[in-house]
Amino acid sequence: MKKIFKLSIILCLVIILASCGSKKSPTGGPEDLSKPVVISSLPPQFGNISEGRIEINFSKPLDKTSIPHSVYIYPPVMNKKITVDKNSVIIQINENLLPNTNYYVIISTRLKDIRGNSPDENQTLVFASGKLNQLRLSGTIDYEHPGDNSLPVQMSLLSEDSLLVLSQVARGPSYAIEPLNPAHYILRAYIDKNLNGRYDFTQEPYFEQPVRVEHPTNLNLFLAYADTTKPNIKLVTAQHNREIEITFTEAIKGYRSIKINRLDNKEELPVLLSYLEEDKLTLLTASQDAFAYTLELSGVEDKKGNVNPVIKSEFRSSTIMDTQPPQVVYSSPRNGTSVKSLEPILEVCFSEVIPRASIKASLRASETKTEIPIEVLQSDSRIYRFKPQKPLQNYRSYVLTISATDISGNSMPESFNLNFLPLIYQD
């Protein structure tokens, strides 16, 4: 019994000593998810760092081990020491800085606080050694997919040899990067749609272009998706016995050649006219027989430069005769309105493709009936564009008269008249 009592006393002492020697963090309470943010710096932004010391103060205590991989300086400073004191990063520069040069301190999202939280986005602080350079790079941002225009754009400005100069996030239809040193740069931008901190090829829109900044400079961005898919045919339809419509899987830039042959005896069907409009190719042909045909397109290229060497597709011809005359769908300018040019471009869009030889157009002064020679800027399509070969008179009315016949011989029942008035206000 005494032995058991002694063992109990020893066990209690061991537990008490173990409890005293182990200091654990308090448990319970809400999880800390707040992000560390920069609240101040010494010197303040755009201040002079010729004395070689920068102190950046954050909202929370920092994880020292994350600093070497999350703080960058451009132009590169080789001899430096970066230390952490609770919620402050202290950079001691032990070399001579370039005179009258902006220095950029990039704080990346690799930085962590002691709870493992990282900043929402990269941030760049700008300082100066001597005089601050104040050049600006700015422009508009356009998107291949309009739905992307509400998303933040990750922007990186790199040196000519691809070293990171600064990083920032743009929102809205434009951006501005300042203040900059005069130099050659590379501007990269992308939308991190899956929020993984990197650009994913083909899945996210991207822009990259070199730019020289020696004065306030404009560079407009177009964020486009990479595309490695070759274009193909989605559908071939004979609209009637003289017209074939080809629909592609995407918008097409052009093609090298086209051939149509009867499937049974390989007799070729002549293609008289072709008109390409985004993802649709309209072919006007000789009269089709009631047989199946094989269509062969070579060198089909999409707008991203992907080329499909040869595409083949079979289709059934149509014996339906086209009896509908062409109609004018719209005009620019609209009939009875004014134009702000003495040499306007007049556009007329038809309901179908019209061969150049089957259209008649004339431009006359309404009052004097004097004919003005016109140049045909676009033809052999649904859209025709005309331009007077000499300046028109201001405040004088003119009329463009057009008549057209389609490939099947159907003519417009009456001519289309486009009345307009050149109207240029002069001081």
VEXDREN-2710 file (C-alpha; in Angstrom, 1 decimal):
% VEXDREN-2710
k/r/px/py/pz
1/MET/0.0/0.0/0.0
2/LYS/2.8/2.3/0.9
3/LYS/4.4/1.5/-2.5
4/ILE/1.3/2.4/-4.4
5/PHE/1.0/5.7/-2.4
6/LYS/4.6/6.6/-3.3
7/LEU/4.1/5.8/-7.0
8/SER/1.0/8.1/-7.0
9/ILE/2.9/11.0/-5.5
10/ILE/5.7/10.6/-8.1
11/LEU/3.2/10.5/-11.0
12/CYS/1.5/13.7/-9.8
13/LEU/4.9/15.4/-9.6
14/VAL/5.7/14.4/-13.2
15/ILE/2.4/15.7/-14.5
16/ILE/2.8/19.0/-12.6
17/LEU/6.4/19.5/-13.9
18/ALA/5.4/18.7/-17.4
19/SER/2.6/21.2/-17.3
20/CYS/4.9/23.9/-16.0
21/GLY/7.5/23.3/-18.7
22/SER/5.1/23.4/-21.6
23/LYS/3.7/26.8/-22.6
24/LYS/1.0/26.4/-25.3
25/SER/-0.7/29.1/-27.3
26/PRO/-4.2/29.7/-26.0
27/THR/-6.8/27.8/-28.0
28/GLY/-10.3/28.8/-29.0
29/GLY/-11.6/32.0/-30.5
30/PRO/-12.1/33.0/-34.1
31/GLU/-9.4/32.1/-36.7
32/ASP/-7.1/35.0/-37.8
33/LEU/-7.7/35.5/-41.5
34/SER/-6.9/39.2/-41.8
35/LYS/-4.3/40.1/-44.5
36/PRO/-1.1/42.0/-43.8
37/VAL/-1.1/45.4/-45.5
38/VAL/1.5/48.2/-45.7
39/ILE/0.5/51.1/-43.4
40/SER/3.6/53.3/-43.7
41/SER/7.2/53.6/-44.7
42/LEU/10.3/55.6/-43.7
43/PRO/11.1/57.5/-45.8
44/PRO/7.5/57.9/-47.1
45/GLN/6.7/56.9/-50.7
46/PHE/8.7/58.9/-53.3
47/GLY/11.1/60.0/-50.6
48/ASN/14.9/60.1/-50.8
49/ILE/16.8/56.9/-49.8
50/SER/20.3/58.3/-50.4
51/GLU/21.1/57.5/-46.7
52/GLY/20.6/53.8/-47.6
53/ARG/17.8/52.8/-45.2
54/ILE/14.2/51.8/-45.8
55/GLU/11.7/50.8/-43.2
56/ILE/8.3/49.4/-44.3
57/ASN/5.6/49.0/-41.6
58/PHE/2.8/46.4/-41.8
59/SER/-0.4/46.0/-40.0
60/LYS/0.6/42.7/-38.5
61/PRO/3.7/40.8/-37.2
62/LEU/5.5/39.1/-40.1
63/ASP/6.9/35.6/-40.6
64/LYS/10.7/36.2/-41.0
65/THR/11.2/33.1/-43.1
66/SER/9.0/34.5/-45.9
67/ILE/10.9/37.7/-46.4
68/PRO/13.8/36.5/-48.6
69/HIS/11.4/35.3/-51.2
70/SER/8.9/38.1/-51.1
71/VAL/10.8/41.4/-51.1
72/TYR/12.5/42.6/-54.3
73/ILE/14.3/45.8/-55.3
74/TYR/14.8/47.3/-58.8
75/PRO/17.3/48.5/-59.9
76/PRO/19.0/45.5/-58.3
77/VAL/20.9/46.2/-55.0
78/MET/23.4/43.4/-54.4
79/ASN/24.9/44.6/-51.1
80/LYS/21.9/44.8/-48.7
81/LYS/20.6/43.4/-45.5
82/ILE/16.9/42.8/-44.9
83/THR/15.7/42.2/-41.4
84/VAL/12.3/41.9/-39.6
85/ASP/11.4/43.5/-36.4
86/LYS/7.9/42.3/-35.5
87/ASN/5.7/44.1/-38.1
88/SER/8.5/46.0/-39.8
89/VAL/10.8/45.1/-42.7
90/ILE/14.1/47.0/-42.5
91/ILE/16.2/47.2/-45.6
92/GLN/19.8/48.4/-45.1
93/ILE/21.6/49.3/-48.4
94/ASN/25.4/49.0/-48.2
95/GLU/26.4/50.2/-51.6
96/ASN/26.3/53.4/-53.6
97/LEU/22.9/54.0/-55.4
98/LEU/22.5/55.3/-59.0
99/PRO/22.1/59.1/-59.0
100/ASN/18.7/60.6/-59.8
101/THR/17.1/57.1/-60.1
102/ASN/13.8/55.7/-58.9
103/TYR/14.0/52.5/-56.9
104/TYR/11.1/50.1/-56.6
105/VAL/10.5/47.9/-53.6
106/ILE/8.1/45.1/-54.6
107/ILE/6.2/43.3/-51.9
108/SER/4.8/40.1/-53.4
109/THR/2.0/37.8/-52.2
110/ARG/4.6/35.3/-51.0
111/LEU/5.0/37.5/-47.9
112/LYS/3.2/36.0/-44.8
113/ASP/2.3/37.1/-41.4
114/ILE/2.9/34.8/-38.4
115/ARG/-0.5/33.2/-38.9
116/GLY/0.3/32.3/-42.6
117/ASN/-1.8/35.1/-44.2
118/SER/-0.6/36.7/-47.4
119/PRO/-1.4/40.1/-49.0
120/ASP/-4.3/40.1/-51.5
121/GLU/-2.1/41.4/-54.3
122/ASN/1.5/42.5/-55.1
123/GLN/2.4/46.0/-54.1
124/THR/5.2/48.3/-55.2
125/LEU/6.7/51.2/-53.2
126/VAL/8.6/53.8/-55.0
127/PHE/11.6/55.7/-53.6
128/ALA/14.3/57.9/-55.2
129/SER/18.0/58.3/-55.0
130/GLY/18.3/62.0/-55.7
131/LYS/15.7/63.5/-58.0
132/LEU/12.5/61.6/-58.6
133/ASN/11.8/60.7/-62.2
134/GLN/8.1/61.2/-63.0
135/LEU/7.5/59.6/-66.4
136/ARG/4.1/57.9/-67.0
137/LEU/3.0/54.9/-69.0
138/SER/-0.7/54.7/-69.6
139/GLY/-3.4/53.5/-72.0
140/THR/-6.8/51.8/-72.4
141/ILE/-7.5/48.1/-71.7
142/ASP/-9.6/46.1/-74.3
143/TYR/-10.7/42.5/-73.9
144/GLU/-11.2/39.7/-76.4
145/HIS/-14.1/38.6/-74.2
146/PRO/-16.2/41.6/-73.0
147/GLY/-17.2/39.7/-69.9
148/ASP/-13.6/40.0/-68.6
149/ASN/-13.7/43.8/-68.3
150/SER/-14.9/43.7/-64.7
151/LEU/-12.0/41.5/-63.5
152/PRO/-8.7/42.8/-62.0
153/VAL/-5.7/42.8/-64.4
154/GLN/-2.4/41.7/-63.0
155/MET/0.3/44.0/-64.5
156/SER/4.1/43.6/-64.4
157/LEU/6.6/46.0/-65.8
158/LEU/9.9/44.4/-66.5
159/SER/13.3/45.7/-67.5
160/GLU/14.7/45.1/-71.0
161/ASP/16.4/42.0/-69.6
162/SER/13.2/40.7/-68.0
163/LEU/13.9/41.8/-64.3
164/LEU/10.8/42.8/-62.4
165/VAL/10.6/46.6/-62.0
166/LEU/7.1/46.9/-60.5
167/SER/3.9/45.1/-60.1
168/GLN/0.4/46.5/-59.7
169/VAL/-3.3/45.7/-60.3
170/ALA/-5.5/47.6/-62.8
171/ARG/-9.2/47.8/-62.7
172/GLY/-11.5/49.4/-65.2
173/PRO/-11.1/50.4/-68.9
174/SER/-7.6/52.1/-68.4
175/TYR/-4.4/51.9/-66.5
176/ALA/-1.5/54.2/-65.5
177/ILE/2.0/53.3/-64.3
178/GLU/4.1/56.0/-62.7
179/PRO/6.6/57.4/-61.7
180/LEU/9.1/55.7/-64.1
181/ASN/12.7/56.1/-65.0
182/PRO/13.5/56.6/-68.7
183/ALA/14.2/53.2/-70.1
184/HIS/13.2/50.3/-72.4
185/TYR/10.6/48.1/-70.6
186/ILE/8.4/45.0/-71.2
187/LEU/4.8/45.3/-70.1
188/ARG/3.0/42.1/-69.3
189/ALA/-0.6/41.8/-68.2
190/TYR/-3.1/39.0/-67.5
191/ILE/-6.2/38.1/-65.6
192/ASP/-5.8/35.5/-62.9
193/LYS/-9.2/34.0/-63.4
194/ASN/-8.6/30.9/-61.2
195/LEU/-6.7/32.9/-58.5
196/ASN/-3.7/30.6/-58.5
197/GLY/-1.1/33.5/-58.7
198/ARG/0.2/32.7/-62.2
199/TYR/-0.8/32.9/-65.9
200/ASP/-2.4/29.8/-67.3
201/PHE/-1.8/29.4/-71.0
202/THR/-5.0/29.2/-73.2
203/GLN/-7.2/29.6/-70.0
204/GLU/-6.6/33.3/-69.3
205/PRO/-6.3/36.4/-71.4
206/TYR/-2.7/37.8/-71.8
207/PHE/-0.8/40.8/-73.2
208/GLU/2.9/41.4/-73.6
209/GLN/4.7/44.1/-75.5
210/PRO/8.1/46.0/-75.3
211/VAL/7.8/49.7/-74.8
212/ARG/10.3/52.6/-74.7
213/VAL/9.5/55.3/-72.1
214/GLU/11.5/58.5/-72.6
215/HIS/8.5/60.9/-72.1
216/PRO/4.8/60.3/-71.1
217/THR/3.9/57.3/-73.2
218/ASN/0.7/55.7/-74.4
219/LEU/0.4/51.9/-74.9
220/ASN/-3.1/50.4/-75.3
221/LEU/-3.6/46.8/-74.1
222/PHE/-5.6/44.0/-75.7
223/LEU/-6.1/41.0/-73.4
224/ALA/-6.5/37.9/-75.7
225/TYR/-6.6/34.2/-75.1
226/ALA/-4.0/32.0/-76.6
227/ASP/-5.4/29.5/-79.1
228/THR/-3.6/26.5/-80.5
229/THR/-6.7/24.8/-81.9
230/LYS/-6.8/24.5/-85.7
231/PRO/-10.0/25.8/-87.4
232/ASN/-12.4/23.3/-88.8
233/ILE/-15.8/23.1/-90.7
234/LYS/-18.9/23.0/-88.5
235/LEU/-21.5/22.9/-91.2
236/VAL/-21.9/23.1/-95.0
237/THR/-25.4/24.1/-96.3
238/ALA/-26.6/24.6/-99.8
239/GLN/-28.9/27.6/-99.5
240/HIS/-30.1/27.2/-103.1
241/ASN/-28.8/25.8/-106.3
242/ARG/-26.3/28.7/-106.7
243/GLU/-25.2/29.4/-103.1
244/ILE/-23.4/27.4/-100.5
245/GLU/-22.8/28.6/-96.9
246/ILE/-19.9/27.2/-94.9
247/THR/-19.8/27.7/-91.1
248/PHE/-16.5/27.3/-89.3
249/THR/-15.8/26.4/-85.7
250/GLU/-14.3/30.0/-85.2
251/ALA/-13.7/33.2/-87.0
252/ILE/-11.4/32.8/-90.1
253/LYS/-8.7/35.1/-91.3
254/GLY/-8.5/33.5/-94.8
255/TYR/-7.7/30.4/-96.8
256/ARG/-5.5/29.4/-99.7
257/SER/-7.7/27.5/-102.1
258/ILE/-11.1/25.9/-102.5
259/LYS/-12.4/23.0/-104.6
260/ILE/-15.8/21.4/-105.0
261/ASN/-16.3/18.1/-106.8
262/ARG/-19.2/15.7/-107.4
263/LEU/-18.8/12.7/-105.2
264/ASP/-19.6/10.2/-107.9
265/ASN/-17.7/11.3/-111.0
266/LYS/-15.3/13.9/-109.5
267/GLU/-16.7/16.6/-111.9
268/GLU/-15.7/20.0/-110.5
269/LEU/-18.3/22.6/-109.6
270/PRO/-17.0/26.1/-110.5
271/VAL/-16.9/28.6/-107.7
272/LEU/-17.7/32.0/-109.2
273/LEU/-17.5/34.2/-106.0
274/SER/-16.6/33.8/-102.4
275/TYR/-17.2/36.1/-99.5
276/LEU/-15.8/35.6/-96.0
277/GLU/-17.4/37.2/-93.0
278/GLU/-16.0/36.1/-89.5
279/ASP/-16.9/32.4/-89.2
280/LYS/-19.0/32.2/-92.4
281/LEU/-17.9/31.7/-96.0
282/THR/-20.5/32.2/-98.7
283/LEU/-19.8/30.6/-102.1
284/LEU/-21.6/31.5/-105.3
285/THR/-21.3/28.7/-107.8
286/ALA/-22.5/27.4/-111.1
287/SER/-25.8/25.6/-111.0
288/GLN/-25.6/22.5/-108.8
289/ASP/-26.8/19.1/-109.8
290/ALA/-28.9/16.9/-107.5
291/PHE/-25.9/15.0/-106.2
292/ALA/-23.6/14.8/-103.2
293/TYR/-20.5/16.9/-103.4
294/THR/-17.1/17.0/-101.7
295/LEU/-15.8/20.3/-100.5
296/GLU/-12.0/20.7/-100.0
297/LEU/-10.4/23.8/-98.4
298/SER/-6.7/24.3/-98.0
299/GLY/-4.7/26.6/-95.8
300/VAL/-7.5/27.7/-93.6
301/GLU/-6.1/30.2/-91.1
302/ASP/-7.9/31.5/-88.0
303/LYS/-7.2/35.0/-86.4
304/LYS/-4.7/33.5/-84.0
305/GLY/-2.5/32.2/-86.8
306/ASN/-3.5/28.5/-86.5
307/VAL/-3.6/26.8/-89.9
308/ASN/-5.4/23.7/-91.0
309/PRO/-3.7/22.4/-94.1
310/VAL/-6.6/20.6/-95.6
311/ILE/-10.3/20.3/-94.6
312/LYS/-12.7/18.1/-96.4
313/SER/-16.5/17.8/-96.0
314/GLU/-19.3/16.2/-97.9
315/PHE/-22.7/17.9/-98.4
316/ARG/-25.9/17.4/-100.3
317/SER/-26.6/20.0/-103.1
318/SER/-29.8/21.9/-103.4
319/THR/-32.1/22.0/-106.4
320/ILE/-34.2/24.9/-105.0
321/MET/-34.2/27.8/-107.4
322/ASP/-33.6/31.3/-105.9
323/THR/-36.5/33.6/-106.9
324/GLN/-36.0/36.3/-104.2
325/PRO/-34.6/39.6/-105.4
326/PRO/-31.9/41.3/-103.3
327/GLN/-32.9/43.9/-100.8
328/VAL/-31.0/46.8/-99.1
329/VAL/-30.8/45.9/-95.4
330/TYR/-29.2/49.1/-94.2
331/SER/-27.1/52.1/-95.3
332/SER/-24.6/54.4/-93.7
333/PRO/-25.4/57.2/-93.5
334/ARG/-29.1/56.5/-93.1
335/ASN/-31.3/57.9/-95.8
336/GLY/-32.1/61.6/-95.3
337/THR/-29.3/62.3/-92.8
338/SER/-26.2/64.4/-92.9
339/VAL/-22.5/63.5/-93.1
340/LYS/-19.5/65.3/-91.5
341/SER/-17.2/64.9/-94.4
342/LEU/-16.9/66.3/-98.0
343/GLU/-15.5/62.9/-99.1
344/PRO/-17.7/60.5/-97.2
345/ILE/-17.6/56.7/-97.4
346/LEU/-21.1/55.5/-98.3
347/GLU/-22.0/52.0/-97.3
348/VAL/-24.9/49.8/-98.5
349/CYS/-25.6/46.4/-97.1
350/PHE/-27.6/43.9/-99.2
351/SER/-29.5/40.8/-98.1
352/GLU/-27.2/38.5/-100.1
353/VAL/-23.8/38.6/-101.8
354/ILE/-23.9/40.6/-105.1
355/PRO/-21.3/40.2/-107.8
356/ARG/-19.5/43.5/-108.8
357/ALA/-20.6/43.1/-112.4
358/SER/-24.3/42.9/-111.4
359/ILE/-24.5/46.3/-109.5
360/LYS/-25.0/49.8/-110.9
361/ALA/-24.3/52.8/-108.8
362/SER/-24.3/56.6/-109.5
363/LEU/-23.8/59.7/-107.3
364/ARG/-25.5/62.9/-108.4
365/ALA/-26.1/66.4/-107.0
366/SER/-29.8/66.6/-106.1
367/GLU/-30.3/70.1/-107.5
368/THR/-28.1/70.2/-110.6
369/LYS/-28.2/66.4/-111.4
370/THR/-24.5/66.6/-112.0
371/GLU/-22.9/63.2/-111.8
372/ILE/-19.9/62.8/-109.5
373/PRO/-17.5/60.0/-110.2
374/ILE/-17.2/57.4/-107.4
375/GLU/-14.7/54.8/-106.4
376/VAL/-15.8/51.3/-105.3
377/LEU/-13.8/50.5/-102.1
378/GLN/-15.5/47.1/-101.4
379/SER/-17.4/44.8/-103.7
380/ASP/-18.3/41.2/-104.4
381/SER/-19.9/40.9/-101.0
382/ARG/-23.0/41.8/-99.1
383/ILE/-21.5/45.1/-98.2
384/TYR/-20.5/47.7/-100.8
385/ARG/-18.6/50.8/-100.0
386/PHE/-18.4/53.9/-102.2
387/LYS/-16.4/57.1/-102.1
388/PRO/-16.7/60.3/-104.3
389/GLN/-13.5/60.8/-106.3
390/LYS/-13.6/64.6/-105.5
391/PRO/-14.8/66.7/-102.6
392/LEU/-18.5/67.4/-102.4
393/GLN/-20.0/70.8/-101.8
394/ASN/-20.9/71.7/-98.3
395/TYR/-24.6/72.2/-97.5
396/ARG/-25.6/70.7/-100.9
397/SER/-27.8/67.6/-101.1
398/TYR/-26.7/64.4/-103.0
399/VAL/-28.2/61.1/-103.9
400/LEU/-26.5/57.7/-104.4
401/THR/-28.7/55.5/-106.7
402/ILE/-28.1/51.8/-106.7
403/SER/-29.6/48.8/-108.5
404/ALA/-28.5/45.2/-108.2
405/THR/-29.0/41.7/-109.6
406/ASP/-28.1/38.6/-107.8
407/ILE/-26.3/35.5/-109.1
408/SER/-29.6/33.9/-110.0
409/GLY/-30.7/36.8/-112.2
410/ASN/-33.2/38.3/-109.7
411/SER/-33.2/42.1/-109.9
412/MET/-34.3/44.7/-107.4
413/PRO/-37.8/45.8/-108.3
414/GLU/-36.7/49.4/-108.0
415/SER/-33.5/51.3/-107.4
416/PHE/-32.4/52.3/-103.9
417/ASN/-31.8/56.0/-103.3
418/LEU/-29.6/57.2/-100.5
419/ASN/-30.1/60.9/-99.9
420/PHE/-27.6/62.7/-97.7
421/LEU/-26.2/66.2/-97.0
422/PRO/-22.6/67.1/-96.3
423/LEU/-22.7/69.3/-93.3
424/ILE/-19.4/70.7/-91.9
425/TYR/-19.7/73.7/-89.5
426/GLN/-17.0/76.2/-90.2
427/ASP/-15.8/78.9/-87.7
END
